[in-house]
Amino acid sequence: MAELGPLLPQDILLEGSNWKESSVDIAIAGLGWIAVGVKGPADLRLWVHENVGVTTHASMLPDHAQALERPGFSSSNLKAAVKGKDKSGKVGSN
């Protein structure tokens, strides 16, 4: 990791019109992109290595957001799903 240099913050201001579809993509050079669905303005901070390019552009796949994403998704939902429980602790309920 030392060869890559330090992680530096990249602040990004996004704006979108709908939570239910991807509005903006954040592209990170060498890694790919992150599709972001947002309604209104949003400030994000990414931490990337020095000289790694970060750009934004209109969403390349806005229609697929409903199939791949759901509003309110978080890592706690993912951990619960892996264990077979929802946030309330009930097995198999959605």
Biopython code that builds the backbone (N, CA, C, O; Angstrom):
import numpy as np
from Bio.PDB.StructureBuilder import StructureBuilder

atoms = [
    (1, "MET", "N", (0.816, -1.189, 0.000)),
    (1, "MET", "CA", (0.000, 0.000, 0.000)),
    (1, "MET", "C", (0.861, 1.256, 0.000)),
    (1, "MET", "O", (0.429, 2.292, -0.506)),
    (2, "ALA", "N", (2.042, 1.191, 0.543)),
    (2, "ALA", "CA", (2.901, 2.366, 0.623)),
    (2, "ALA", "C", (3.229, 2.902, -0.768)),
    (2, "ALA", "O", (3.378, 4.111, -0.950)),
    (3, "GLU", "N", (3.341, 2.000, -1.755)),
    (3, "GLU", "CA", (3.663, 2.452, -3.119)),
    (3, "GLU", "C", (2.533, 3.275, -3.744)),
    (3, "GLU", "O", (2.772, 4.100, -4.626)),
    (4, "LEU", "N", (1.322, 3.048, -3.287)),
    (4, "LEU", "CA", (0.178, 3.768, -3.842)),
    (4, "LEU", "C", (0.062, 5.197, -3.320)),
    (4, "LEU", "O", (-0.605, 6.032, -3.932)),
    (5, "GLY", "N", (0.696, 5.472, -2.215)),
    (5, "GLY", "CA", (0.605, 6.804, -1.625)),
    (5, "GLY", "C", (-0.578, 6.913, -0.687)),
    (5, "GLY", "O", (-1.331, 5.957, -0.506)),
    (6, "PRO", "N", (-0.737, 8.082, -0.093)),
    (6, "PRO", "CA", (-1.809, 8.268, 0.885)),
    (6, "PRO", "C", (-3.187, 8.370, 0.227)),
    (6, "PRO", "O", (-3.308, 8.708, -0.951)),
    (7, "LEU", "N", (-4.204, 8.074, 1.007)),
    (7, "LEU", "CA", (-5.580, 8.313, 0.554)),
    (7, "LEU", "C", (-5.908, 9.777, 0.777)),
    (7, "LEU", "O", (-5.628, 10.336, 1.837)),
    (8, "LEU", "N", (-6.500, 10.386, -0.224)),
    (8, "LEU", "CA", (-6.857, 11.799, -0.154)),
    (8, "LEU", "C", (-8.357, 11.951, -0.387)),
    (8, "LEU", "O", (-8.938, 11.201, -1.172)),
    (9, "PRO", "N", (-8.991, 12.912, 0.286)),
    (9, "PRO", "CA", (-10.432, 13.097, 0.100)),
    (9, "PRO", "C", (-10.754, 13.772, -1.229)),
    (9, "PRO", "O", (-10.045, 14.676, -1.670)),
    (10, "GLN", "N", (-11.821, 13.324, -1.847)),
    (10, "GLN", "CA", (-12.386, 13.953, -3.043)),
    (10, "GLN", "C", (-13.833, 14.289, -2.707)),
    (10, "GLN", "O", (-14.647, 13.386, -2.511)),
    (11, "ASP", "N", (-14.161, 15.566, -2.638)),
    (11, "ASP", "CA", (-15.533, 15.984, -2.359)),
    (11, "ASP", "C", (-16.288, 16.129, -3.667)),
    (11, "ASP", "O", (-15.788, 16.718, -4.626)),
    (12, "ILE", "N", (-17.491, 15.588, -3.697)),
    (12, "ILE", "CA", (-18.302, 15.594, -4.912)),
    (12, "ILE", "C", (-19.689, 16.119, -4.562)),
    (12, "ILE", "O", (-20.305, 15.662, -3.600)),
    (13, "LEU", "N", (-20.172, 17.065, -5.335)),
    (13, "LEU", "CA", (-21.534, 17.578, -5.192)),
    (13, "LEU", "C", (-22.360, 17.013, -6.340)),
    (13, "LEU", "O", (-22.051, 17.243, -7.510)),
    (14, "LEU", "N", (-23.414, 16.272, -5.999)),
    (14, "LEU", "CA", (-24.300, 15.663, -6.987)),
    (14, "LEU", "C", (-25.685, 16.254, -6.860)),
    (14, "LEU", "O", (-26.050, 16.808, -5.824)),
    (15, "GLU", "N", (-26.444, 16.130, -7.918)),
    (15, "GLU", "CA", (-27.848, 16.514, -7.851)),
    (15, "GLU", "C", (-28.635, 15.607, -8.766)),
    (15, "GLU", "O", (-28.234, 15.348, -9.901)),
    (16, "GLY", "N", (-29.762, 15.124, -8.266)),
    (16, "GLY", "CA", (-30.619, 14.254, -9.044)),
    (16, "GLY", "C", (-32.068, 14.599, -8.823)),
    (16, "GLY", "O", (-32.396, 15.485, -8.033)),
    (17, "SER", "N", (-32.946, 13.886, -9.534)),
    (17, "SER", "CA", (-34.360, 14.209, -9.465)),
    (17, "SER", "C", (-35.229, 13.069, -8.942)),
    (17, "SER", "O", (-36.443, 13.232, -8.816)),
    (18, "ASN", "N", (-34.619, 11.899, -8.631)),
    (18, "ASN", "CA", (-35.451, 10.760, -8.283)),
    (18, "ASN", "C", (-34.650, 9.729, -7.494)),
    (18, "ASN", "O", (-33.552, 9.352, -7.904)),
    (19, "TRP", "N", (-35.190, 9.274, -6.368)),
    (19, "TRP", "CA", (-34.553, 8.217, -5.580)),
    (19, "TRP", "C", (-34.696, 6.852, -6.244)),
    (19, "TRP", "O", (-33.911, 5.946, -5.963)),
    (20, "LYS", "N", (-35.684, 6.692, -7.118)),
    (20, "LYS", "CA", (-36.007, 5.376, -7.649)),
    (20, "LYS", "C", (-35.216, 4.976, -8.879)),
    (20, "LYS", "O", (-35.392, 3.871, -9.392)),
    (21, "GLU", "N", (-34.348, 5.851, -9.359)),
    (21, "GLU", "CA", (-33.475, 5.486, -10.473)),
    (21, "GLU", "C", (-32.148, 6.195, -10.317)),
    (21, "GLU", "O", (-32.060, 7.241, -9.674)),
    (22, "SER", "N", (-31.124, 5.625, -10.905)),
    (22, "SER", "CA", (-29.806, 6.233, -10.830)),
    (22, "SER", "C", (-29.818, 7.557, -11.580)),
    (22, "SER", "O", (-30.271, 7.632, -12.722)),
    (23, "SER", "N", (-29.321, 8.591, -10.932)),
    (23, "SER", "CA", (-29.291, 9.918, -11.535)),
    (23, "SER", "C", (-27.904, 10.250, -12.073)),
    (23, "SER", "O", (-27.765, 10.843, -13.143)),
    (24, "VAL", "N", (-26.891, 9.863, -11.323)),
    (24, "VAL", "CA", (-25.516, 10.244, -11.617)),
    (24, "VAL", "C", (-24.611, 9.043, -11.370)),
    (24, "VAL", "O", (-24.839, 8.262, -10.445)),
    (25, "ASP", "N", (-23.589, 8.903, -12.200)),
    (25, "ASP", "CA", (-22.545, 7.903, -11.977)),
    (25, "ASP", "C", (-21.283, 8.606, -11.504)),
    (25, "ASP", "O", (-20.938, 9.678, -12.000)),
    (26, "ILE", "N", (-20.599, 7.999, -10.546)),
    (26, "ILE", "CA", (-19.283, 8.464, -10.127)),
    (26, "ILE", "C", (-18.297, 7.434, -10.654)),
    (26, "ILE", "O", (-18.335, 6.272, -10.250)),
    (27, "ALA", "N", (-17.418, 7.851, -11.550)),
    (27, "ALA", "CA", (-16.428, 6.950, -12.142)),
    (27, "ALA", "C", (-15.090, 7.132, -11.429)),
    (27, "ALA", "O", (-14.614, 8.253, -11.254)),
    (28, "ILE", "N", (-14.494, 6.012, -11.021)),
    (28, "ILE", "CA", (-13.200, 6.015, -10.343)),
    (28, "ILE", "C", (-12.227, 5.269, -11.248)),
    (28, "ILE", "O", (-12.400, 4.078, -11.508)),
    (29, "ALA", "N", (-11.212, 5.966, -11.723)),
    (29, "ALA", "CA", (-10.270, 5.403, -12.684)),
    (29, "ALA", "C", (-9.662, 4.107, -12.157)),
    (29, "ALA", "O", (-9.140, 4.057, -11.043)),
    (30, "GLY", "N", (-9.739, 3.062, -12.977)),
    (30, "GLY", "CA", (-9.168, 1.776, -12.622)),
    (30, "GLY", "C", (-10.062, 0.891, -11.785)),
    (30, "GLY", "O", (-9.730, -0.273, -11.562)),
    (31, "LEU", "N", (-11.192, 1.404, -11.312)),
    (31, "LEU", "CA", (-12.086, 0.616, -10.461)),
    (31, "LEU", "C", (-13.466, 0.391, -11.081)),
    (31, "LEU", "O", (-14.042, -0.683, -10.909)),
    (32, "GLY", "N", (-13.999, 1.363, -11.787)),
    (32, "GLY", "CA", (-15.335, 1.261, -12.337)),
    (32, "GLY", "C", (-16.161, 2.465, -11.936)),
    (32, "GLY", "O", (-15.638, 3.570, -11.787)),
    (33, "TRP", "N", (-17.478, 2.240, -11.758)),
    (33, "TRP", "CA", (-18.312, 3.366, -11.385)),
    (33, "TRP", "C", (-19.335, 2.961, -10.339)),
    (33, "TRP", "O", (-19.638, 1.783, -10.148)),
    (34, "ILE", "N", (-19.853, 3.977, -9.671)),
    (34, "ILE", "CA", (-20.893, 3.821, -8.664)),
    (34, "ILE", "C", (-22.100, 4.600, -9.155)),
    (34, "ILE", "O", (-21.998, 5.796, -9.426)),
    (35, "ALA", "N", (-23.239, 3.935, -9.273)),
    (35, "ALA", "CA", (-24.473, 4.601, -9.686)),
    (35, "ALA", "C", (-25.164, 5.141, -8.433)),
    (35, "ALA", "O", (-25.335, 4.422, -7.449)),
    (36, "VAL", "N", (-25.556, 6.407, -8.482)),
    (36, "VAL", "CA", (-26.156, 7.062, -7.326)),
    (36, "VAL", "C", (-27.546, 7.567, -7.683)),
    (36, "VAL", "O", (-27.711, 8.331, -8.634)),
    (37, "GLY", "N", (-28.541, 7.138, -6.922)),
    (37, "GLY", "CA", (-29.892, 7.663, -7.066)),
    (37, "GLY", "C", (-30.136, 8.644, -5.934)),
    (37, "GLY", "O", (-30.029, 8.287, -4.761)),
    (38, "VAL", "N", (-30.459, 9.863, -6.279)),
    (38, "VAL", "CA", (-30.623, 10.894, -5.262)),
    (38, "VAL", "C", (-31.670, 11.899, -5.735)),
    (38, "VAL", "O", (-31.788, 12.173, -6.930)),
    (39, "LYS", "N", (-32.417, 12.437, -4.796)),
    (39, "LYS", "CA", (-33.374, 13.489, -5.116)),
    (39, "LYS", "C", (-32.887, 14.758, -4.438)),
    (39, "LYS", "O", (-32.813, 14.825, -3.211)),
    (40, "GLY", "N", (-32.559, 15.754, -5.228)),
    (40, "GLY", "CA", (-32.009, 16.993, -4.697)),
    (40, "GLY", "C", (-30.488, 16.933, -4.646)),
    (40, "GLY", "O", (-29.880, 16.022, -5.208)),
    (41, "PRO", "N", (-29.883, 17.886, -3.983)),
    (41, "PRO", "CA", (-28.412, 17.924, -3.912)),
    (41, "PRO", "C", (-27.878, 16.958, -2.848)),
    (41, "PRO", "O", (-28.549, 16.665, -1.859)),
    (42, "ALA", "N", (-26.669, 16.478, -3.078)),
    (42, "ALA", "CA", (-26.004, 15.592, -2.106)),
    (42, "ALA", "C", (-24.502, 15.853, -2.156)),
    (42, "ALA", "O", (-23.917, 15.943, -3.236)),
    (43, "ASP", "N", (-23.889, 15.974, -0.999)),
    (43, "ASP", "CA", (-22.440, 16.100, -0.874)),
    (43, "ASP", "C", (-21.878, 14.742, -0.484)),
    (43, "ASP", "O", (-22.313, 14.149, 0.503)),
    (44, "LEU", "N", (-20.920, 14.251, -1.248)),
    (44, "LEU", "CA", (-20.276, 12.979, -0.942)),
    (44, "LEU", "C", (-18.772, 13.192, -0.813)),
    (44, "LEU", "O", (-18.207, 14.093, -1.433)),
    (45, "ARG", "N", (-18.143, 12.370, -0.018)),
    (45, "ARG", "CA", (-16.678, 12.411, 0.088)),
    (45, "ARG", "C", (-16.149, 11.009, -0.191)),
    (45, "ARG", "O", (-16.493, 10.051, 0.500)),
    (46, "LEU", "N", (-15.311, 10.907, -1.212)),
    (46, "LEU", "CA", (-14.623, 9.666, -1.541)),
    (46, "LEU", "C", (-13.176, 9.792, -1.114)),
    (46, "LEU", "O", (-12.604, 10.882, -1.145)),
    (47, "TRP", "N", (-12.591, 8.694, -0.722)),
    (47, "TRP", "CA", (-11.167, 8.670, -0.384)),
    (47, "TRP", "C", (-10.476, 7.802, -1.418)),
    (47, "TRP", "O", (-10.740, 6.604, -1.522)),
    (48, "VAL", "N", (-9.588, 8.419, -2.180)),
    (48, "VAL", "CA", (-8.864, 7.711, -3.241)),
    (48, "VAL", "C", (-7.377, 8.031, -3.129)),
    (48, "VAL", "O", (-6.979, 9.011, -2.500)),
    (49, "HIS", "N", (-6.576, 7.187, -3.751)),
    (49, "HIS", "CA", (-5.143, 7.440, -3.756)),
    (49, "HIS", "C", (-4.821, 8.628, -4.658)),
    (49, "HIS", "O", (-5.566, 8.939, -5.587)),
    (50, "GLU", "N", (-3.721, 9.273, -4.374)),
    (50, "GLU", "CA", (-3.268, 10.418, -5.156)),
    (50, "GLU", "C", (-3.172, 10.026, -6.627)),
    (50, "GLU", "O", (-2.748, 8.918, -6.955)),
    (51, "ASN", "N", (-3.563, 10.930, -7.499)),
    (51, "ASN", "CA", (-3.515, 10.756, -8.961)),
    (51, "ASN", "C", (-4.537, 9.757, -9.503)),
    (51, "ASN", "O", (-4.429, 9.355, -10.662)),
    (52, "VAL", "N", (-5.513, 9.348, -8.714)),
    (52, "VAL", "CA", (-6.605, 8.511, -9.219)),
    (52, "VAL", "C", (-7.735, 9.451, -9.628)),
    (52, "VAL", "O", (-8.245, 10.218, -8.811)),
    (53, "GLY", "N", (-8.113, 9.382, -10.885)),
    (53, "GLY", "CA", (-9.141, 10.278, -11.401)),
    (53, "GLY", "C", (-10.539, 9.893, -10.933)),
    (53, "GLY", "O", (-10.902, 8.717, -10.917)),
    (54, "VAL", "N", (-11.315, 10.902, -10.554)),
    (54, "VAL", "CA", (-12.716, 10.721, -10.172)),
    (54, "VAL", "C", (-13.537, 11.714, -10.981)),
    (54, "VAL", "O", (-13.286, 12.918, -10.942)),
    (55, "THR", "N", (-14.518, 11.200, -11.716)),
    (55, "THR", "CA", (-15.380, 12.058, -12.526)),
    (55, "THR", "C", (-16.838, 11.674, -12.295)),
    (55, "THR", "O", (-17.134, 10.601, -11.769)),
    (56, "THR", "N", (-17.738, 12.557, -12.691)),
    (56, "THR", "CA", (-19.171, 12.265, -12.634)),
    (56, "THR", "C", (-19.765, 12.464, -14.016)),
    (56, "THR", "O", (-19.259, 13.252, -14.816)),
    (57, "HIS", "N", (-20.842, 11.744, -14.289)),
    (57, "HIS", "CA", (-21.558, 11.898, -15.554)),
    (57, "HIS", "C", (-22.983, 11.397, -15.363)),
    (57, "HIS", "O", (-23.296, 10.746, -14.367)),
    (58, "ALA", "N", (-23.832, 11.704, -16.316)),
    (58, "ALA", "CA", (-25.216, 11.229, -16.260)),
    (58, "ALA", "C", (-25.214, 9.701, -16.205)),
    (58, "ALA", "O", (-24.348, 9.058, -16.797)),
    (59, "SER", "N", (-26.162, 9.134, -15.509)),
    (59, "SER", "CA", (-26.223, 7.689, -15.317)),
    (59, "SER", "C", (-26.265, 6.939, -16.641)),
    (59, "SER", "O", (-27.031, 7.287, -17.540)),
    (60, "MET", "N", (-25.430, 5.899, -16.754)),
    (60, "MET", "CA", (-25.408, 5.083, -17.968)),
    (60, "MET", "C", (-26.537, 4.055, -17.976)),
    (60, "MET", "O", (-26.996, 3.649, -19.044)),
    (61, "LEU", "N", (-26.991, 3.629, -16.789)),
    (61, "LEU", "CA", (-28.039, 2.611, -16.697)),
    (61, "LEU", "C", (-29.142, 3.034, -15.727)),
    (61, "LEU", "O", (-29.378, 2.347, -14.733)),
    (62, "PRO", "N", (-29.815, 4.143, -15.994)),
    (62, "PRO", "CA", (-30.819, 4.618, -15.024)),
    (62, "PRO", "C", (-31.999, 3.666, -14.876)),
    (62, "PRO", "O", (-32.590, 3.586, -13.799)),
    (63, "ASP", "N", (-32.352, 2.947, -15.930)),
    (63, "ASP", "CA", (-33.524, 2.063, -15.887)),
    (63, "ASP", "C", (-33.317, 0.840, -15.011)),
    (63, "ASP", "O", (-34.287, 0.276, -14.506)),
    (64, "HIS", "N", (-32.086, 0.423, -14.823)),
    (64, "HIS", "CA", (-31.817, -0.802, -14.076)),
    (64, "HIS", "C", (-31.798, -0.586, -12.570)),
    (64, "HIS", "O", (-31.715, -1.551, -11.809)),
    (65, "ALA", "N", (-31.871, 0.646, -12.135)),
    (65, "ALA", "CA", (-31.786, 0.928, -10.708)),
    (65, "ALA", "C", (-32.879, 0.205, -9.923)),
    (65, "ALA", "O", (-32.616, -0.305, -8.834)),
    (66, "GLN", "N", (-34.081, 0.152, -10.449)),
    (66, "GLN", "CA", (-35.181, -0.480, -9.706)),
    (66, "GLN", "C", (-34.950, -1.978, -9.529)),
    (66, "GLN", "O", (-35.401, -2.559, -8.542)),
    (67, "ALA", "N", (-34.259, -2.605, -10.468)),
    (67, "ALA", "CA", (-33.999, -4.037, -10.361)),
    (67, "ALA", "C", (-32.809, -4.327, -9.453)),
    (67, "ALA", "O", (-32.744, -5.394, -8.842)),
    (68, "LEU", "N", (-31.873, -3.396, -9.359)),
    (68, "LEU", "CA", (-30.631, -3.651, -8.633)),
    (68, "LEU", "C", (-30.544, -2.956, -7.285)),
    (68, "LEU", "O", (-29.737, -3.349, -6.442)),
    (69, "GLU", "N", (-31.347, -1.943, -7.067)),
    (69, "GLU", "CA", (-31.243, -1.152, -5.853)),
    (69, "GLU", "C", (-32.598, -1.037, -5.188)),
    (69, "GLU", "O", (-33.632, -1.270, -5.814)),
    (70, "ARG", "N", (-32.587, -0.673, -3.904)),
    (70, "ARG", "CA", (-33.821, -0.315, -3.244)),
    (70, "ARG", "C", (-33.529, 0.820, -2.272)),
    (70, "ARG", "O", (-32.504, 0.809, -1.591)),
    (71, "PRO", "N", (-34.422, 1.795, -2.206)),
    (71, "PRO", "CA", (-34.212, 2.908, -1.280)),
    (71, "PRO", "C", (-34.076, 2.396, 0.148)),
    (71, "PRO", "O", (-34.783, 1.474, 0.557)),
    (72, "GLY", "N", (-33.179, 2.989, 0.888)),
    (72, "GLY", "CA", (-32.981, 2.605, 2.273)),
    (72, "GLY", "C", (-32.040, 1.445, 2.472)),
    (72, "GLY", "O", (-31.846, 1.000, 3.603)),
    (73, "PHE", "N", (-31.444, 0.936, 1.398)),
    (73, "PHE", "CA", (-30.518, -0.180, 1.525)),
    (73, "PHE", "C", (-29.266, 0.267, 2.260)),
    (73, "PHE", "O", (-28.740, 1.350, 2.000)),
    (74, "SER", "N", (-28.792, -0.561, 3.171)),
    (74, "SER", "CA", (-27.552, -0.268, 3.884)),
    (74, "SER", "C", (-26.828, -1.560, 4.184)),
    (74, "SER", "O", (-27.372, -2.645, 3.980)),
    (75, "SER", "N", (-25.609, -1.450, 4.665)),
    (75, "SER", "CA", (-24.841, -2.651, 4.979)),
    (75, "SER", "C", (-25.498, -3.446, 6.098)),
    (75, "SER", "O", (-25.329, -4.664, 6.156)),
    (76, "SER", "N", (-26.244, -2.794, 6.990)),
    (76, "SER", "CA", (-26.920, -3.542, 8.053)),
    (76, "SER", "C", (-27.999, -4.440, 7.458)),
    (76, "SER", "O", (-28.231, -5.537, 7.968)),
    (77, "ASN", "N", (-28.670, -3.994, 6.380)),
    (77, "ASN", "CA", (-29.652, -4.841, 5.705)),
    (77, "ASN", "C", (-28.958, -6.045, 5.084)),
    (77, "ASN", "O", (-29.475, -7.161, 5.132)),
    (78, "LEU", "N", (-27.787, -5.817, 4.500)),
    (78, "LEU", "CA", (-27.041, -6.878, 3.851)),
    (78, "LEU", "C", (-26.597, -7.919, 4.876)),
    (78, "LEU", "O", (-26.729, -9.118, 4.632)),
    (79, "LYS", "N", (-26.081, -7.483, 6.000)),
    (79, "LYS", "CA", (-25.642, -8.418, 7.043)),
    (79, "LYS", "C", (-26.808, -9.250, 7.545)),
    (79, "LYS", "O", (-26.665, -10.452, 7.768)),
    (80, "ALA", "N", (-27.961, -8.618, 7.723)),
    (80, "ALA", "CA", (-29.149, -9.339, 8.176)),
    (80, "ALA", "C", (-29.600, -10.338, 7.122)),
    (80, "ALA", "O", (-29.993, -11.456, 7.458)),
    (81, "ALA", "N", (-29.548, -9.952, 5.856)),
    (81, "ALA", "CA", (-29.964, -10.846, 4.777)),
    (81, "ALA", "C", (-29.056, -12.071, 4.702)),
    (81, "ALA", "O", (-29.520, -13.184, 4.451)),
    (82, "VAL", "N", (-27.777, -11.859, 4.918)),
    (82, "VAL", "CA", (-26.829, -12.963, 4.885)),
    (82, "VAL", "C", (-27.137, -13.953, 6.005)),
    (82, "VAL", "O", (-26.998, -15.163, 5.823)),
    (83, "LYS", "N", (-27.552, -13.442, 7.157)),
    (83, "LYS", "CA", (-27.889, -14.297, 8.288)),
    (83, "LYS", "C", (-29.314, -14.836, 8.184)),
    (83, "LYS", "O", (-29.724, -15.650, 9.011)),
    (84, "GLY", "N", (-30.077, -14.393, 7.175)),
    (84, "GLY", "CA", (-31.448, -14.854, 7.005)),
    (84, "GLY", "C", (-32.451, -14.133, 7.868)),
    (84, "GLY", "O", (-33.546, -14.644, 8.101)),
    (85, "LYS", "N", (-32.098, -12.947, 8.352)),
    (85, "LYS", "CA", (-32.993, -12.182, 9.204)),
    (85, "LYS", "C", (-33.161, -10.782, 8.644)),
    (85, "LYS", "O", (-32.260, -10.260, 7.987)),
    (86, "ASP", "N", (-34.313, -10.169, 8.899)),
    (86, "ASP", "CA", (-34.478, -8.767, 8.541)),
    (86, "ASP", "C", (-34.032, -7.905, 9.722)),
    (86, "ASP", "O", (-33.540, -8.431, 10.721)),
    (87, "LYS", "N", (-34.198, -6.590, 9.617)),
    (87, "LYS", "CA", (-33.746, -5.677, 10.662)),
    (87, "LYS", "C", (-34.429, -5.912, 11.998)),
    (87, "LYS", "O", (-33.873, -5.591, 13.048)),
    (88, "SER", "N", (-35.644, -6.477, 11.965)),
    (88, "SER", "CA", (-36.364, -6.737, 13.221)),
    (88, "SER", "C", (-35.882, -8.018, 13.891)),
    (88, "SER", "O", (-36.263, -8.311, 15.024)),
    (89, "GLY", "N", (-35.037, -8.789, 13.184)),
    (89, "GLY", "CA", (-34.529, -10.024, 13.739)),
    (89, "GLY", "C", (-35.343, -11.244, 13.363)),
    (89, "GLY", "O", (-35.007, -12.359, 13.763)),
    (90, "LYS", "N", (-36.433, -11.049, 12.583)),
    (90, "LYS", "CA", (-37.270, -12.172, 12.174)),
    (90, "LYS", "C", (-36.667, -12.880, 10.964)),
    (90, "LYS", "O", (-36.199, -12.232, 10.028)),
    (91, "VAL", "N", (-36.678, -14.158, 10.985)),
    (91, "VAL", "CA", (-36.150, -14.941, 9.882)),
    (91, "VAL", "C", (-37.159, -14.976, 8.752)),
    (91, "VAL", "O", (-38.340, -15.254, 8.958)),
    (92, "GLY", "N", (-36.661, -14.681, 7.527)),
    (92, "GLY", "CA", (-37.476, -14.826, 6.324)),
    (92, "GLY", "C", (-38.618, -13.862, 6.158)),
    (92, "GLY", "O", (-39.506, -14.126, 5.347)),
    (93, "SER", "N", (-38.654, -12.746, 6.884)),
    (93, "SER", "CA", (-39.736, -11.776, 6.697)),
    (93, "SER", "C", (-39.221, -10.598, 5.896)),
    (93, "SER", "O", (-38.085, -10.164, 6.083)),
    (94, "ASN", "N", (-40.040, -10.084, 5.015)),
    (94, "ASN", "CA", (-39.695, -8.893, 4.215)),
    (94, "ASN", "C", (-40.893, -8.016, 4.063)),
    (94, "ASN", "O", (-40.812, -6.967, 3.425)),
]
sb = StructureBuilder()
sb.init_structure("model")
sb.init_model(0)
sb.init_chain("A")
sb.init_seg("    ")
for serial, (resi, resn, name, xyz) in enumerate(atoms, 1):
    if name == "N":
        sb.init_residue(resn, " ", resi, " ")
    sb.init_atom(name, np.array(xyz, "f"), 0.0, 1.0, " ", f" {name:<3s}", serial, name[0])
structure = sb.get_structure()
